[in-house]
């Protein structure tokens, strides 16, 4: 019986070696959170560069003609021109993230390589957290929770009042999939929504501001939903924060480097803006220590996209995109500029 099982395993291994290869530079976080088996398929085989003792360029060169796709999982493993140069057979980059700042999009376009991101998978979860962070900052939920737990309610009396969400002017930076979901939620709360994006959206009636500084000057809360690129890096800088003003709140569920973090810290410390709800930071997992003593700042460890439900949907989407590409079918979530 043992011999038959070994022969069967060997046959299965040989069959896997004949499948098209999808290269991984590092394990996606979802592998450890919901299990690698959730991403398994009988139409491709994962080739794990991170398990090899070879330098990455040597590993890729060795397997270059069998690698048909890349599964990208974030910033520390960029898909750039140098990597693509070594992989002439790659026709698609599938990413487990909504953002694409780790992928050289122009180089992929030049080489005719398709890109598939997480599409709508994360939109609802991220939008929920964005609104949750905003409510937390305005109503001082986390801060008042600490106040009660520390026994200060009985010792010092009532905690200072928070501010209502209804009626606030909410400015959204980046009205893509996530930004639109945030807008719908805030509208349901009675907020007045306006937005800034690369271009005006003909399908929405929200007021559009071409200039993000002008948007900030005309809102009470600025919610960052755009992707990180050369154009958006430190887009939220001193002038924008000054325009937001002393009563303004900023929420970031995009990427940390979209905001000039040092300038934001300074503005918060000097009372030049009222508060912040942050799920992302410039140098994760390192967070400015100044935030720790600020009751008007709510912190989250870059978890907006991760719920069991969305990770299950992600695994189905990733596998579906890879199988579609390898079967010469349309991708389920091919990337197009939408913000």
HELIX and SHEET records of a PDB file:
HELIX    1   1 UNK A    2  UNK A   18  1                                  17    
HELIX    2   2 UNK A   29  UNK A   34  1                                   6    
HELIX    3   3 UNK A   36  UNK A   39  5                                   4    
HELIX    4   4 UNK A   49  UNK A   51  5                                   3    
HELIX    5   5 UNK A   56  UNK A   63  1                                   8    
HELIX    6   6 UNK A   81  UNK A   85  1                                   5    
HELIX    7   7 UNK A  105  UNK A  111  1                                   7    
HELIX    8   8 UNK A  123  UNK A  139  1                                  17    
HELIX    9   9 UNK A  141  UNK A  149  1                                   9    
HELIX   10  10 UNK A  152  UNK A  156  1                                   5    
HELIX   11  11 UNK A  177  UNK A  188  1                                  12    
HELIX   12  12 UNK A  212  UNK A  217  1                                   6    
HELIX   13  13 UNK A  238  UNK A  244  1                                   7    
HELIX   14  14 UNK A  256  UNK A  258  5                                   3    
HELIX   15  15 UNK A  261  UNK A  269  1                                   9    
HELIX   16  16 UNK A  289  UNK A  293  5                                   5    
HELIX   17  17 UNK A  308  UNK A  326  1                                  19    
SHEET    1   A 5 UNK A  44  UNK A  48  0                                        
SHEET    2   A 5 UNK A  20  UNK A  24  1                                        
SHEET    3   A 5 UNK A  67  UNK A  72  1                                        
SHEET    4   A 5 UNK A  92  UNK A  95  1                                        
SHEET    5   A 5 UNK A 114  UNK A 116  1                                        
SHEET    1   B 7 UNK A 207  UNK A 208  0                                        
SHEET    2   B 7 UNK A 192  UNK A 196  1                                        
SHEET    3   B 7 UNK A 169  UNK A 173  1                                        
SHEET    4   B 7 UNK A 221  UNK A 224  1                                        
SHEET    5   B 7 UNK A 249  UNK A 252  1                                        
SHEET    6   B 7 UNK A 275  UNK A 278  1                                        
SHEET    7   B 7 UNK A 297  UNK A 299  1                                        
END                                                                             
